[in-house]
Amino acid sequence: MSYFEHVFETRIARHAVGTYHYTVVYLDPSLHAALPLDRHARLRIEADVSGVPIKGAWQPARGQWYLMLPKDGLKAAGLRIGSSVEVSFRVSSQDDVEIPDELAALLAAKVRVRNAWERLSPGKQRGLAYMVASAKRVETRTARVVKVEAVLLGKEPPPWDRQARAR
């Protein structure tokens, strides 16, 4: 049996959400019934899109489900909007969180911070982890770890609390 449980062919598309445009593939409708889409707002998956490895999620939009694709990975593989691709994927654990090393060091060193982290939902943990991991420069990653610590200790409003951030 293959590592990936589901395989289909499609084309890379452009998906607009307001003024934002994403490069995506849409889930083959014949697979909808085979997946637990009704139990998750976003169904986390591991995928391979014609050689481009992706950890992401099927997200709903107007009766369809789409997966956002990394533009740099597509470019390196010579793929673009309109390219035909083979999508192979499997459903991941919905609670997994990839924690960057800098954040892991903070959580290991400070019990109060780790306890606050453990009280968060996996989605909020993923959001904070992504905030750190998405920084390209070491200085930015370090500054974001300091910000995450302040959020977890209640010294700064969390990024998901828009009302508190607006004050």
DSSP file (Angstrom, degrees, kcal/mol; ACC not computed):
  #  RESIDUE AA STRUCTURE BP1 BP2  ACC     N-H-->O    O-->H-N    N-H-->O    O-->H-N    TCO  KAPPA ALPHA  PHI   PSI    X-CA   Y-CA   Z-CA
    1    1 A M              0   0    0      0, 0.0     4,-0.1     0, 0.0     2,-0.1   0.000 360.0 360.0 360.0 140.0    0.0    0.0    0.0
    2    2 A S        -     0   0    0      2,-0.2     0, 0.0     1,-0.1     0, 0.0  -0.342 360.0-120.7 -73.1 153.5    1.2    3.5   -0.9
    3    3 A Y  S    S+     0   0    0     -2,-0.1     2,-0.5     2,-0.0    -1,-0.1   0.885 103.4  64.8 -59.3 -39.1    2.0    6.1    1.8
    4    4 A F        -     0   0    0      1,-0.1    86,-0.2    86,-0.1    -2,-0.2  -0.759  68.3-164.5 -91.5 130.7   -0.6    8.3    0.2
    5    5 A E  S    S+     0   0    0     84,-0.6     2,-0.4    -2,-0.5    85,-0.2   0.723  71.1  46.2 -85.7 -24.2   -4.2    6.9    0.4
    6    6 A H  E     +A   89   0A   0     83,-2.4    83,-2.6     2,-0.0     2,-0.4  -0.959  59.4 176.9-128.3 139.4   -5.8    9.2   -2.3
    7    7 A V  E     +A   88   0A   0     -2,-0.4     2,-0.3    81,-0.2    81,-0.2  -0.999   9.7 152.6-141.4 136.3   -4.6   10.1   -5.8
    8    8 A F  E     -A   87   0A   0     79,-2.1    79,-3.2    -2,-0.4     2,-0.4  -0.978  34.4-121.0-154.7 164.3   -6.2   12.2   -8.5
    9    9 A E  E     +A   86   0A   0     -2,-0.3     2,-0.3    77,-0.2    77,-0.2  -0.873  42.1 138.0-110.5 143.7   -5.3   14.4  -11.5
   10   10 A T  E     -A   85   0A   0     75,-2.3    75,-3.0    -2,-0.4     2,-0.4  -0.869  45.7 -94.2-159.2-171.1   -6.2   18.1  -11.8
   11   11 A R  E     -A   84   0A   0     -2,-0.3    15,-0.4    73,-0.2     2,-0.2  -0.927  37.5-106.9-119.7 148.3   -4.9   21.5  -12.9
   12   12 A I        -     0   0    0     71,-2.4    70,-2.7    -2,-0.4     2,-0.3  -0.548  47.3-172.3 -70.3 136.4   -3.3   24.2  -10.8
   13   13 A A  E     -D   24   0B   0     11,-3.3    11,-2.7    -2,-0.2     2,-0.5  -0.774  26.8-114.7-128.6 169.9   -5.8   27.0  -10.4
   14   14 A R  E     -D   23   0B   0     -2,-0.3     2,-0.5     9,-0.2     9,-0.2  -0.927  28.4-164.4-105.8 131.3   -6.0   30.6   -9.1
   15   15 A H  E     -D   22   0B   0      7,-3.1     7,-3.1    -2,-0.5     2,-0.5  -0.975   5.1-152.6-121.3 124.4   -8.4   31.1   -6.1
   16   16 A A  E     +D   21   0B   0     -2,-0.5     2,-0.4     5,-0.2     5,-0.2  -0.822  15.1 178.9-100.5 132.2   -9.6   34.5   -5.1
   17   17 A V  E >  S-D   20   0B   0      3,-2.8     3,-2.1    -2,-0.5     2,-0.3  -0.902  70.6 -56.7-127.1  99.7  -10.6   35.4   -1.6
   18   18 A G  T 3  S-     0   0    0     -2,-0.4    -1,-0.0     1,-0.3     0, 0.0  -0.509 121.1 -18.8  63.4-125.6  -11.5   39.1   -1.5
   19   19 A T  T 3  S+     0   0    0     -2,-0.3     2,-0.3    -3,-0.1    -1,-0.3   0.471 121.3  94.1 -91.6  -2.3   -8.4   40.9   -2.8
   20   20 A Y  E <   -D   17   0B   0     -3,-2.1    -3,-2.8     2,-0.0     2,-0.4  -0.689  58.3-159.8 -91.9 143.8   -6.1   38.0   -2.1
   21   21 A H  E     -D   16   0B   0     -2,-0.3     2,-0.3    -5,-0.2    -5,-0.2  -0.988   7.9-169.1-125.3 131.8   -5.2   35.4   -4.8
   22   22 A Y  E     -D   15   0B   0     -7,-3.1    -7,-3.1    -2,-0.4     2,-0.6  -0.873  24.2-126.9-119.8 150.8   -3.9   32.0   -4.0
   23   23 A T  E     +D   14   0B   0     46,-0.4    46,-3.1    -2,-0.3     2,-0.3  -0.879  51.3 154.1 -94.3 123.4   -2.4   29.2   -6.1
   24   24 A V  E     -DE  13  68B   0    -11,-2.7   -11,-3.3    -2,-0.6     2,-0.4  -0.844  43.9-133.5-141.9 169.1   -4.4   26.1   -5.4
   25   25 A V  E     - E   0  67B   0     42,-1.5    42,-2.4    -2,-0.3     2,-0.4  -0.978  28.9-132.3-122.9 145.7   -5.7   22.7   -6.5
   26   26 A Y  E     - E   0  66B   0    -15,-0.4    40,-0.2    -2,-0.4     2,-0.2  -0.788  25.8-108.6 -97.2 140.7   -9.3   21.8   -5.9
   27   27 A L        -     0   0    0     38,-3.2    38,-0.3    -2,-0.4     5,-0.1  -0.438  37.2-106.1 -66.5 134.1  -10.2   18.4   -4.4
   28   28 A D    >   -     0   0    0     -2,-0.2     3,-2.5     1,-0.2     4,-0.4  -0.468  25.5-135.8 -60.3 122.5  -11.8   16.0   -6.8
   29   29 A P  G >  S+     0   0    0      0, 0.0     3,-1.1     0, 0.0     4,-0.5   0.753 100.6  69.6 -56.1 -25.1  -15.5   15.9   -5.9
   30   30 A S  G 3  S+     0   0    0      1,-0.2     4,-0.2     2,-0.1     3,-0.1   0.679  97.9  52.2 -67.6 -14.4  -15.5   12.1   -6.2
   31   31 A L  G X> S+     0   0    0     -3,-2.5     3,-0.9     1,-0.1     4,-0.6   0.575  82.5  90.6 -94.9 -11.5  -13.3   12.0   -3.1
   32   32 A H  G X4 S+     0   0    0     -3,-1.1     3,-1.2    -4,-0.4     5,-0.5   0.899  87.3  48.4 -52.4 -47.3  -15.6   14.2   -0.9
   33   33 A A  G 34 S+     0   0    0     -4,-0.5    -1,-0.3     1,-0.3    -2,-0.1   0.747 106.9  57.3 -68.6 -23.3  -17.6   11.2    0.5
   34   34 A A  G <4 S+     0   0    0     -3,-0.9    -1,-0.3    -4,-0.2    -2,-0.2   0.553 101.0  68.3 -83.8  -7.8  -14.4    9.3    1.3
   35   35 A L  S << S-     0   0    0     -3,-1.2     2,-1.4    -4,-0.6     3,-0.4  -0.812  86.0-119.2-115.9 152.6  -13.1   12.0    3.6
   36   36 A P    >   +     0   0    0      0, 0.0     3,-1.4     0, 0.0     4,-0.4  -0.240  60.6 140.3 -82.2  50.2  -14.2   13.4    7.0
   37   37 A L  G >   +     0   0    0     -2,-1.4     3,-0.9    -5,-0.5    -4,-0.1   0.808  64.6  59.8 -63.9 -30.7  -14.8   16.9    5.5
   38   38 A D  G 3  S+     0   0    0     -3,-0.4    -1,-0.3     1,-0.2     3,-0.1   0.635 103.1  52.8 -74.2 -12.6  -18.0   17.4    7.5
   39   39 A R  G <  S+     0   0    0     -3,-1.4     2,-0.4     1,-0.1    -1,-0.2   0.477 107.3  52.0-100.6  -3.5  -16.1   16.9   10.8
   40   40 A H    <   -     0   0    0     -3,-0.9     3,-0.2    -4,-0.4    -1,-0.1  -0.996  61.3-148.8-139.3 134.3  -13.3   19.5   10.3
   41   41 A A  S    S+     0   0    0     -2,-0.4     2,-0.4     1,-0.3    -1,-0.1   0.880 103.7  14.6 -64.1 -36.8  -13.4   23.2    9.3
   42   42 A R  S    S-     0   0    0     17,-0.1     2,-0.8    -3,-0.1    -1,-0.3  -0.988  80.5-141.8-137.0 127.7  -10.0   22.4    7.6
   43   43 A L  E     -B   58   0A   0     15,-2.1    15,-2.6    -2,-0.4     2,-0.1  -0.813  20.7-139.3 -96.0 108.1   -8.9   18.9    7.0
   44   44 A R  E     +B   57   0A   0     -2,-0.8    48,-2.2    13,-0.3     2,-0.3  -0.415  31.7 169.2 -70.3 136.8   -5.1   18.7    7.6
   45   45 A I  E     -BC  56  91A   0     11,-2.9    11,-1.9    46,-0.3     2,-0.4  -0.921  36.9-132.8-141.5 163.7   -3.2   16.6    5.1
   46   46 A E  E     +BC  55  90A   0     44,-2.2    44,-2.2    -2,-0.3     2,-0.3  -0.978  42.1 173.5-112.4 135.9    0.3   15.6    3.8
   47   47 A A  E     -BC  54  89A   0      7,-3.3     7,-2.7    -2,-0.4     2,-0.4  -0.919  35.2-148.0-142.5 164.4    0.5   15.7    0.1
   48   48 A D  E     -BC  53  88A   0     40,-2.7    40,-2.6    -2,-0.3     2,-0.8  -0.977  13.8-167.7-131.7 119.4    2.7   15.4   -3.0
   49   49 A V  E >  S-BC  52  87A   0      3,-2.5     3,-1.4    -2,-0.4    38,-0.2  -0.857  75.9 -43.2-111.4  96.1    1.6   17.6   -5.9
   50   50 A S  T 3  S-     0   0    0     36,-2.3    -1,-0.1    -2,-0.8    37,-0.1   0.897 126.4 -35.0  46.8  49.5    3.7   16.4   -8.9
   51   51 A G  T 3  S+     0   0    0      1,-0.2    -1,-0.3    35,-0.2    -3,-0.0   0.348 113.0 115.7  93.3  -5.7    6.8   16.1   -6.8
   52   52 A V  E <   -B   49   0A   0     -3,-1.4    -3,-2.5    25,-0.0    -1,-0.2  -0.868  59.8-141.3 -99.2 111.9    6.2   19.1   -4.5
   53   53 A P  E     -B   48   0A   0      0, 0.0     2,-0.4     0, 0.0    -5,-0.2  -0.512  25.2-178.1 -74.4 139.5    5.8   18.0   -0.9
   54   54 A I  E     -B   47   0A   0     -7,-2.7    -7,-3.3    -2,-0.2     2,-0.5  -0.999  26.1-165.7-141.4 135.5    3.1   19.9    1.0
   55   55 A K  E     +B   46   0A   0     -2,-0.4    -9,-0.2    -9,-0.2     2,-0.2  -0.988  50.6 109.4-113.5 117.4    1.7   19.9    4.5
   56   56 A G  E     -B   45   0A   0    -11,-1.9   -11,-2.9    -2,-0.5     2,-0.3  -0.673  57.8 -93.0-158.5-150.8   -1.5   21.8    4.4
   57   57 A A  E     -B   44   0A   0    -13,-0.3     2,-0.5    -2,-0.2    11,-0.5  -0.997  23.1-117.7-150.5 142.3   -5.3   21.5    4.7
   58   58 A W  E     -B   43   0A   0    -15,-2.6   -15,-2.1    -2,-0.3     9,-0.2  -0.724  41.1-165.6 -74.3 125.8   -8.3   21.1    2.4
   59   59 A Q  E     -F   66   0B   0      7,-2.8     7,-2.8    -2,-0.5     2,-0.2  -0.928  15.9-117.8-120.5 141.5  -10.3   24.3    3.0
   60   60 A P  E     +F   65   0B   0      0, 0.0     5,-0.2     0, 0.0     2,-0.2  -0.488  35.2 163.3 -81.6 147.4  -13.9   24.9    2.0
   61   61 A A  E >   -F   64   0B   0      3,-2.6     3,-1.9    -2,-0.2    -2,-0.0  -0.761  68.3 -27.4-161.9 114.2  -15.0   27.5   -0.5
   62   62 A R  T 3  S-     0   0    0      1,-0.3     3,-0.1    -2,-0.2     0, 0.0   0.875 126.3 -42.6  49.4  50.0  -18.3   27.8   -2.3
   63   63 A G  T 3  S+     0   0    0      1,-0.3    -1,-0.3     0, 0.0     2,-0.3   0.469 124.8  91.0  80.7   1.3  -19.1   24.0   -2.3
   64   64 A Q  E <   - F   0  61B   0     -3,-1.9    -3,-2.6    -5,-0.0     2,-0.4  -0.763  66.8-134.9-120.2 168.8  -15.5   23.0   -3.2
   65   65 A W  E     - F   0  60B   0    -38,-0.3   -38,-3.2    -2,-0.3     2,-0.3  -0.995  24.6-171.6-124.9 133.2  -12.4   22.2   -1.2
   66   66 A Y  E     -EF  26  59B   0     -7,-2.8    -7,-2.8    -2,-0.4     2,-0.4  -0.887  17.7-147.8-126.9 157.3   -9.0   23.6   -2.1
   67   67 A L  E     -E   25   0B   0    -42,-2.4   -42,-1.5    -2,-0.3     2,-0.2  -0.992  23.3-131.1-120.9 123.2   -5.4   23.2   -1.0
   68   68 A M  E     -E   24   0B   0    -11,-0.5   -44,-0.2    -2,-0.4   -11,-0.1  -0.529  23.4-148.0 -74.3 141.2   -3.0   26.2   -1.1
   69   69 A L        -     0   0    0    -46,-3.1     2,-0.5    -2,-0.2   -46,-0.4  -0.852  17.0-112.0-113.4 145.5    0.2   25.5   -2.9
   70   70 A P     >  -     0   0    0      0, 0.0     4,-2.2     0, 0.0     5,-0.2  -0.642  20.3-151.9 -78.2 121.0    3.7   27.0   -2.2
   71   71 A K  H  > S+     0   0    0     -2,-0.5     4,-2.6     1,-0.2     5,-0.2   0.874  93.8  53.5 -61.9 -38.1    4.7   29.2   -5.1
   72   72 A D  H  > S+     0   0    0      1,-0.2     4,-2.2     2,-0.2    -1,-0.2   0.910 110.1  47.4 -65.6 -40.4    8.4   28.7   -4.6
   73   73 A G  H  > S+     0   0    0      2,-0.2     4,-1.4     1,-0.2    -1,-0.2   0.892 113.2  48.6 -65.1 -40.0    8.0   24.9   -4.6
   74   74 A L  H  <>S+     0   0    0     -4,-2.2     5,-3.2     2,-0.2     4,-0.4   0.918 110.8  50.3 -65.2 -43.5    5.9   25.1   -7.8
   75   75 A K  H ><5S+     0   0    0     -4,-2.6     3,-1.4     1,-0.2    -2,-0.2   0.921 108.8  51.6 -61.7 -44.1    8.4   27.4   -9.5
   76   76 A A  H 3<5S+     0   0    0     -4,-2.2    -1,-0.2     1,-0.3    -2,-0.2   0.826 111.7  48.1 -62.0 -31.3   11.3   25.1   -8.7
   77   77 A A  T 3<5S-     0   0    0     -4,-1.4    -1,-0.3    -5,-0.1    -2,-0.2   0.420 117.7-113.3 -88.9   0.9    9.3   22.1  -10.2
   78   78 A G  T < 5S+     0   0    0     -3,-1.4     2,-0.3    -4,-0.4    -3,-0.2   0.764  72.0 136.4  74.5  25.0    8.5   24.1  -13.3
   79   79 A L      < +     0   0    0     -5,-3.2     2,-0.3    -6,-0.2    -1,-0.3  -0.764  21.9 159.4-107.0 151.5    4.7   24.3  -12.4
   80   80 A R    >   -     0   0    0     -2,-0.3     3,-2.7    -3,-0.1   -68,-0.3  -0.925  51.9 -47.4-154.8 178.0    2.3   27.2  -12.7
   81   81 A I  T 3  S+     0   0    0     -2,-0.3   -68,-0.2     1,-0.3     3,-0.1  -0.308 127.0  25.8 -54.9 130.3   -1.4   28.0  -12.9
   82   82 A G  T 3  S+     0   0    0    -70,-2.7    -1,-0.3     1,-0.4   -69,-0.1   0.159  88.7 134.0  98.2 -17.0   -2.9   25.8  -15.6
   83   83 A S    <   -     0   0    0     -3,-2.7   -71,-2.4   -72,-0.1     2,-0.4  -0.396  59.2-120.8 -66.2 141.0   -0.3   23.0  -15.2
   84   84 A S  E     +A   11   0A   0    -73,-0.2     2,-0.3    -3,-0.1   -73,-0.2  -0.677  41.7 177.3 -78.7 135.1   -1.7   19.5  -15.1
   85   85 A V  E     -A   10   0A   0    -75,-3.0   -75,-2.3    -2,-0.4     2,-0.5  -0.952  32.7-129.0-138.9 156.9   -0.6   17.8  -11.8
   86   86 A E  E     -A    9   0A   0     -2,-0.3   -36,-2.3   -77,-0.2     2,-0.6  -0.944  24.8-156.6-103.5 126.0   -1.1   14.5   -9.9
   87   87 A V  E     +AC   8  49A   0    -79,-3.2   -79,-2.1    -2,-0.5     2,-0.4  -0.916  13.4 178.7-106.7 118.4   -2.2   15.1   -6.3
   88   88 A S  E     +AC   7  48A   0    -40,-2.6   -40,-2.7    -2,-0.6     2,-0.3  -0.971  16.8 156.6-116.1 133.1   -1.4   12.3   -3.9
   89   89 A F  E     -AC   6  47A   0    -83,-2.6   -83,-2.4    -2,-0.4   -84,-0.6  -0.984  29.2-158.6-153.8 163.6   -2.4   12.8   -0.2
   90   90 A R  E     - C   0  46A   0    -44,-2.2   -44,-2.2    -2,-0.3     2,-0.3  -0.979  36.6-102.6-139.1 151.5   -3.3   11.3    3.1
   91   91 A V  E     - C   0  45A   0     -2,-0.3   -46,-0.3   -46,-0.2     2,-0.1  -0.583  39.7-149.9 -74.2 132.6   -5.2   12.7    6.0
   92   92 A S        -     0   0    0    -48,-2.2     2,-0.2    -2,-0.3   -48,-0.1  -0.457  34.2 -76.8 -93.5 169.5   -2.8   13.8    8.9
   93   93 A S    >   -     0   0    0      1,-0.1     3,-0.8    -2,-0.1    -1,-0.1  -0.525  40.0-141.3 -61.5 132.8   -3.5   13.9   12.6
   94   94 A Q  T 3  S+     0   0    0     -2,-0.2    -1,-0.1     1,-0.2   -49,-0.0   0.611  96.7  51.8 -76.6 -10.9   -5.7   16.9   13.1
   95   95 A D  T 3  S+     0   0    0    -51,-0.1    -1,-0.2    27,-0.0    -2,-0.0   0.463  78.2 120.6-104.9  -3.1   -3.9   17.8   16.3
   96   96 A D    <   -     0   0    0     -3,-0.8     2,-0.4     1,-0.0    30,-0.1  -0.349  38.9-172.2 -66.2 141.2   -0.2   17.8   15.1
   97   97 A V        -     0   0    0     28,-0.0     2,-0.7    -2,-0.0    26,-0.0  -0.989  18.0-143.2-134.8 124.7    1.8   21.0   15.5
   98   98 A E        -     0   0    0     -2,-0.4    -2,-0.0    28,-0.0     0, 0.0  -0.803  21.2-159.4 -87.6 116.7    5.3   21.5   14.1
   99   99 A I        -     0   0    0     -2,-0.7    27,-0.1    33,-0.0    31,-0.0  -0.864  14.1-127.4-102.8 121.1    7.2   23.6   16.7
  100  100 A P     >  -     0   0    0      0, 0.0     4,-2.6     0, 0.0     3,-0.4  -0.281  26.6-110.3 -64.0 153.7   10.2   25.5   15.4
  101  101 A D  H  > S+     0   0    0      1,-0.2     4,-2.3     2,-0.2     5,-0.2   0.859 115.9  53.7 -54.4 -42.3   13.4   24.9   17.4
  102  102 A E  H  > S+     0   0    0      1,-0.2     4,-1.5     2,-0.2    -1,-0.2   0.900 112.8  43.2 -63.2 -40.4   13.5   28.4   18.9
  103  103 A L  H  > S+     0   0    0     -3,-0.4     4,-2.5     2,-0.2    -1,-0.2   0.884 111.0  55.1 -72.1 -38.7   10.0   28.1   20.2
  104  104 A A  H  X S+     0   0    0     -4,-2.6     4,-2.1     1,-0.2    -2,-0.2   0.886 106.1  52.8 -60.2 -39.0   10.7   24.5   21.5
  105  105 A A  H  X S+     0   0    0     -4,-2.3     4,-1.8    -5,-0.2    -1,-0.2   0.907 109.5  48.7 -63.7 -42.1   13.6   25.9   23.5
  106  106 A L  H  X S+     0   0    0     -4,-1.5     4,-1.8     1,-0.2     8,-0.2   0.937 112.0  48.3 -61.7 -47.2   11.4   28.5   25.1
  107  107 A L  H  < S+     0   0    0     -4,-2.5     7,-0.3     1,-0.2    -1,-0.2   0.838 113.0  48.5 -64.9 -33.2    8.7   25.9   26.0
  108  108 A A  H  < S+     0   0    0     -4,-2.1    -1,-0.2    -5,-0.2    -2,-0.2   0.820 114.7  45.4 -74.1 -31.0   11.4   23.6   27.5
  109  109 A A  H  < S+     0   0    0     -4,-1.8     2,-0.6     1,-0.2    -2,-0.2   0.755 110.4  50.8 -86.4 -25.7   13.0   26.3   29.5
  110  110 A K     X  -     0   0    0     -4,-1.8     4,-2.5     1,-0.2    -1,-0.2  -0.919  57.4-167.5-126.7 109.7    9.9   28.0   31.1
  111  111 A V  H  > S+     0   0    0     -2,-0.6     4,-2.9     1,-0.2     5,-0.2   0.896  89.9  52.2 -61.7 -44.9    7.3   26.0   32.8
  112  112 A R  H  > S+     0   0    0      1,-0.2     4,-2.0     2,-0.2    -1,-0.2   0.897 112.0  47.0 -60.9 -39.7    4.7   28.8   33.0
  113  113 A V  H  > S+     0   0    0      2,-0.2     4,-2.4     1,-0.2    -1,-0.2   0.928 112.9  48.8 -66.9 -45.0    5.0   29.4   29.3
  114  114 A R  H  X S+     0   0    0     -4,-2.5     4,-2.5    -7,-0.3    -2,-0.2   0.902 110.3  51.5 -62.2 -41.6    4.7   25.7   28.5
  115  115 A N  H  X S+     0   0    0     -4,-2.9     4,-0.9     1,-0.2    -1,-0.2   0.902 110.9  47.8 -62.7 -40.7    1.6   25.3   30.7
  116  116 A A  H >< S+     0   0    0     -4,-2.0     3,-0.5    -5,-0.2     4,-0.5   0.900 111.2  52.1 -65.6 -40.1    0.0   28.3   28.9
  117  117 A W  H >< S+     0   0    0     -4,-2.4     3,-1.6     1,-0.2    -2,-0.2   0.920 105.5  54.2 -59.3 -46.1    0.9   26.7   25.6
  118  118 A E  H 3< S+     0   0    0     -4,-2.5    -1,-0.2     1,-0.3    -2,-0.2   0.710 101.4  59.6 -66.7 -20.3   -0.6   23.4   26.6
  119  119 A R  T << S+     0   0    0     -4,-0.9    -1,-0.3    -3,-0.5    -2,-0.2   0.617  89.8  93.0 -81.5 -12.5   -4.0   25.1   27.4
  120  120 A L  S <  S-     0   0    0     -3,-1.6    -3,-0.0    -4,-0.5     0, 0.0  -0.441  84.7-107.6 -78.9 153.9   -4.2   26.3   23.8
  121  121 A S     >  -     0   0    0     -2,-0.1     4,-2.5     1,-0.1     5,-0.2  -0.389  33.7-108.0 -70.1 157.7   -6.1   24.5   21.1
  122  122 A P  H  > S+     0   0    0      0, 0.0     4,-2.7     0, 0.0     5,-0.2   0.865 120.5  55.9 -56.3 -35.6   -3.9   22.8   18.4
  123  123 A G  H  > S+     0   0    0      2,-0.2     4,-2.0     1,-0.2     5,-0.1   0.909 108.9  44.7 -64.6 -42.0   -5.1   25.5   15.9
  124  124 A K  H  > S+     0   0    0      2,-0.2     4,-2.2     1,-0.2    -1,-0.2   0.878 112.6  52.2 -70.4 -36.8   -3.9   28.3   18.1
  125  125 A Q  H  X S+     0   0    0     -4,-2.5     4,-2.8     1,-0.2    -2,-0.2   0.935 109.3  50.1 -60.8 -45.2   -0.7   26.5   18.8
  126  126 A R  H  X S+     0   0    0     -4,-2.7     4,-2.8     1,-0.2    -2,-0.2   0.897 108.7  53.0 -60.2 -40.5   -0.2   26.1   15.0
  127  127 A G  H  X S+     0   0    0     -4,-2.0     4,-1.9     2,-0.2    -1,-0.2   0.924 112.6  42.7 -62.1 -45.1   -0.8   29.8   14.5
  128  128 A L  H  X S+     0   0    0     -4,-2.2     4,-1.4     2,-0.2    -2,-0.2   0.899 114.5  50.9 -68.0 -40.3    1.8   30.9   17.0
  129  129 A A  H  X S+     0   0    0     -4,-2.8     4,-3.0     1,-0.2    -2,-0.2   0.908 110.5  49.6 -63.0 -41.3    4.3   28.3   15.8
  130  130 A Y  H  X S+     0   0    0     -4,-2.8     4,-2.7     1,-0.2    -1,-0.2   0.882 103.0  60.8 -64.9 -37.8    3.8   29.5   12.2
  131  131 A M  H  < S+     0   0    0     -4,-1.9     4,-0.3    -5,-0.2    -1,-0.2   0.896 114.2  36.2 -56.0 -40.5    4.3   33.1   13.3
  132  132 A V  H >< S+     0   0    0     -4,-1.4     3,-1.4    -3,-0.2    -2,-0.2   0.939 117.9  49.5 -76.3 -49.9    7.8   32.0   14.4
  133  133 A A  H 3< S+     0   0    0     -4,-3.0    -2,-0.2     1,-0.3    -3,-0.2   0.770 102.1  62.3 -64.8 -27.7    8.6   29.6   11.6
  134  134 A S  T 3< S+     0   0    0     -4,-2.7    -1,-0.3    -5,-0.2     2,-0.2   0.637  79.8 101.3 -77.2 -12.3    7.6   31.9    8.8
  135  135 A A    <   -     0   0    0     -3,-1.4     6,-0.0    -4,-0.3    -3,-0.0  -0.537  56.5-162.1 -73.3 136.1   10.3   34.4    9.7
  136  136 A K        +     0   0    0     -2,-0.2     2,-0.3     5,-0.0    -1,-0.1   0.839  67.9  65.4 -87.8 -36.0   13.3   34.2    7.4
  137  137 A R  S  > S-     0   0    0      1,-0.1     4,-2.3     4,-0.0     5,-0.2  -0.653  78.4-131.1 -93.9 146.0   15.9   36.0    9.5
  138  138 A V  H  > S+     0   0    0     -2,-0.3     4,-2.6     1,-0.2     5,-0.2   0.886 109.0  55.0 -58.1 -41.1   17.2   34.8   12.9
  139  139 A E  H  > S+     0   0    0      1,-0.2     4,-2.3     2,-0.2    -1,-0.2   0.898 109.0  46.9 -62.3 -40.7   16.6   38.2   14.4
  140  140 A T  H  > S+     0   0    0      2,-0.2     4,-2.3     1,-0.2    -1,-0.2   0.909 111.5  50.7 -68.0 -42.1   12.9   38.2   13.3
  141  141 A R  H  X S+     0   0    0     -4,-2.3     4,-2.0     2,-0.2    -2,-0.2   0.923 111.1  49.3 -60.8 -43.8   12.4   34.6   14.6
  142  142 A T  H  X S+     0   0    0     -4,-2.6     4,-1.9     1,-0.2    -2,-0.2   0.920 110.7  49.5 -62.2 -44.5   14.0   35.6   18.0
  143  143 A A  H  X S+     0   0    0     -4,-2.3     4,-1.9     1,-0.2    -1,-0.2   0.875 110.5  50.9 -62.6 -37.2   11.7   38.7   18.2
  144  144 A R  H  X S+     0   0    0     -4,-2.3     4,-2.6     2,-0.2    -1,-0.2   0.848 105.8  54.5 -71.9 -32.8    8.7   36.6   17.4
  145  145 A V  H  X S+     0   0    0     -4,-2.0     4,-2.4     2,-0.2    -1,-0.2   0.914 108.3  50.3 -63.4 -41.5    9.6   34.0   20.1
  146  146 A V  H  X S+     0   0    0     -4,-1.9     4,-2.1     2,-0.2    -2,-0.2   0.905 111.1  49.1 -61.6 -41.4    9.7   36.9   22.6
  147  147 A K  H  X S+     0   0    0     -4,-1.9     4,-2.4     2,-0.2    -2,-0.2   0.909 109.2  51.4 -65.0 -42.7    6.3   38.0   21.4
  148  148 A V  H  X S+     0   0    0     -4,-2.6     4,-2.8     1,-0.2    -2,-0.2   0.908 108.9  51.7 -60.8 -41.7    4.9   34.5   21.7
  149  149 A E  H  X S+     0   0    0     -4,-2.4     4,-1.9     1,-0.2     6,-0.2   0.930 109.6  49.1 -60.2 -44.8    6.2   34.4   25.3
  150  150 A A  H  <>S+     0   0    0     -4,-2.1     5,-2.6     1,-0.2     6,-1.2   0.890 112.0  49.2 -62.3 -39.6    4.4   37.7   26.0
  151  151 A V  H ><5S+     0   0    0     -4,-2.4     3,-1.4     4,-0.2    -2,-0.2   0.940 111.3  48.5 -63.4 -47.7    1.2   36.4   24.5
  152  152 A L  H 3<5S+     0   0    0     -4,-2.8    -1,-0.2     1,-0.3    -2,-0.2   0.796 112.1  49.0 -66.4 -28.4    1.3   33.2   26.5
  153  153 A L  T 3<5S-     0   0    0     -4,-1.9    -1,-0.3    -5,-0.2    -2,-0.2   0.414 116.6-113.5 -90.7   2.2    2.0   35.1   29.8
  154  154 A G  T < 5S+     0   0    0     -3,-1.4    -3,-0.2    -4,-0.3    -2,-0.1   0.634  85.6 118.0  79.5  13.8   -0.9   37.5   29.1
  155  155 A K  S   <S+     0   0    0     -5,-2.6    -4,-0.2    -6,-0.2    -5,-0.1   0.674  79.2  30.1 -86.2 -18.9    1.4   40.5   28.6
  156  156 A E  S    S-     0   0    0     -6,-1.2    -2,-0.2    -9,-0.1    -1,-0.1  -0.978  93.1-103.2-135.3 148.7    0.2   41.0   25.0
  157  157 A P        -     0   0    0      0, 0.0    -6,-0.1     0, 0.0    -5,-0.1  -0.447  44.3-107.1 -69.4 146.2   -3.1   40.2   23.3
  158  158 A P    >   -     0   0    0      0, 0.0     3,-2.0     0, 0.0     7,-0.2  -0.365  26.1-112.7 -70.7 154.2   -3.0   37.1   21.2
  159  159 A P  T 3  S+     0   0    0      0, 0.0     6,-0.1     0, 0.0     0, 0.0   0.764 116.0  57.9 -58.9 -25.7   -3.1   37.6   17.4
  160  160 A W  T 3  S+     0   0    0      1,-0.2     2,-1.1     2,-0.0     3,-0.2   0.539  86.2  83.8 -83.9  -6.0   -6.6   36.0   17.2
  161  161 A D    <>  +     0   0    0     -3,-2.0     4,-1.9     1,-0.2     5,-0.2  -0.712  53.9 171.8 -97.9  84.0   -8.1   38.6   19.6
  162  162 A R  H  > S+     0   0    0     -2,-1.1     4,-1.6     1,-0.2    -1,-0.2   0.848  72.9  55.5 -64.1 -36.5   -8.8   41.4   17.1
  163  163 A Q  H  > S+     0   0    0      1,-0.2     4,-0.8     2,-0.2    -1,-0.2   0.928 109.7  45.5 -64.5 -44.5  -10.7   43.6   19.6
  164  164 A A  H >4 S+     0   0    0      1,-0.2     3,-0.5     2,-0.2    -1,-0.2   0.877 112.6  51.3 -66.6 -37.0   -7.8   43.6   22.1
  165  165 A R  H 3< S+     0   0    0     -4,-1.9    -1,-0.2     1,-0.2    -2,-0.2   0.792 104.9  57.6 -70.1 -27.1   -5.3   44.3   19.4
  166  166 A A  H 3<        0   0    0     -4,-1.6    -1,-0.2     1,-0.2    -2,-0.2   0.711 360.0 360.0 -76.7 -20.2   -7.4   47.3   18.1
  167  167 A R    <<        0   0    0     -4,-0.8    -1,-0.2    -3,-0.5    -2,-0.1   0.499 360.0 360.0 -71.8 360.0   -7.3   49.0   21.4
